[in-house]
Amino acid sequence: MAALCVRGRANLNLLHRLAIALFLIAGVLRAAAADADAAGPIVVRLDQATIMNLPVRAATVVIGNPLIADVSIVRSEDRLFAVLTGKGYGATNVVVMDHGGAVLAEKTVEVTGPDDPIVVVYNGVKRQTYSCTPICSPRITLGDYRDYFLETLAETTTRNTQAVKRDSANSTASVTLSGGGATAGSTNMNQGK
């Protein structure tokens, strides 16, 4: 009976140690997950931009799906930035690599809807979106009824074309940006050097 009792205690001691080890491992995993959540994805609003600091050794930036987000590179005297612009709803990723192709950083990019005041009008299945800041005006929004979307897009394109023509006719100064940029796929940092 005494031998049975000692053997039972040894098993209990072993189970106790295993439980403590599992508890500690779970704590470490929870802390690692909390750190990953703290870093979180880069959230960009549709049709807006956000800045991402790039590592000094960055040579190439790749955007997973250029229909969701766009990337342009801005180089200052001693720093390098990626300008991420939301192009369509959804999630993609951005990967930053050095000259040897080693991954320096990889982040998820989430493109969300606008946070400005909007009014959405439904006429059956036909959707129209208006931006109300403070007066409501037609807004180009993904998912709107095709005819409304194309009409609003045409009006906006005409207005922007006229503004560019007027500005270029009145402008006497020019601006040169260094560092290059890209509108789809990947960007090599050696552009513009």
Rosetta blueprint (number, residue, H / E / L):
1 M L
2 A H
3 A H
4 L H
5 C H
6 V H
7 R H
8 G H
9 R H
10 A H
11 N H
12 L H
13 N H
14 L H
15 L H
16 H H
17 R H
18 L H
19 A H
20 I H
21 A H
22 L H
23 F H
24 L H
25 I H
26 A H
27 G H
28 V H
29 L H
30 R H
31 A H
32 A H
33 A H
34 A H
35 D H
36 A H
37 D H
38 A H
39 A H
40 G L
41 P L
42 I E
43 V E
44 V E
45 R E
46 L E
47 D L
48 Q L
49 A E
50 T E
51 I E
52 M E
53 N E
54 L L
55 P L
56 V L
57 R L
58 A L
59 A L
60 T E
61 V E
62 V E
63 I E
64 G L
65 N L
66 P L
67 L L
68 I L
69 A E
70 D E
71 V E
72 S E
73 I E
74 V E
75 R E
76 S L
77 E L
78 D L
79 R L
80 L E
81 F E
82 A E
83 V E
84 L E
85 T E
86 G E
87 K L
88 G L
89 Y L
90 G E
91 A E
92 T E
93 N E
94 V E
95 V E
96 V E
97 M E
98 D L
99 H L
100 G L
101 G L
102 A L
103 V E
104 L E
105 A E
106 E E
107 K E
108 T E
109 V E
110 E E
111 V E
112 T E
113 G L
114 P L
115 D L
116 D L
117 P L
118 I E
119 V E
120 V E
121 V E
122 Y E
123 N E
124 G L
125 V L
126 K E
127 R E
128 Q E
129 T E
130 Y E
131 S E
132 C E
133 T L
134 P L
135 I L
136 C E
137 S E
138 P E
139 R L
140 I L
141 T L
142 L L
143 G L
144 D L
145 Y L
146 R H
147 D H
148 Y H
149 F H
150 L H
151 E H
152 T H
153 L H
154 A H
155 E H
156 T H
157 T H
158 T H
159 R H
160 N H
161 T H
162 Q H
163 A H
164 V H
165 K H
166 R H
167 D H
168 S H
169 A H
170 N H
171 S L
172 T L
173 A L
174 S L
175 V L
176 T L
177 L L
178 S L
179 G L
180 G L
181 G L
182 A L
183 T L
184 A L
185 G L
186 S E
187 T E
188 N E
189 M L
190 N L
191 Q L
192 G L
193 K L
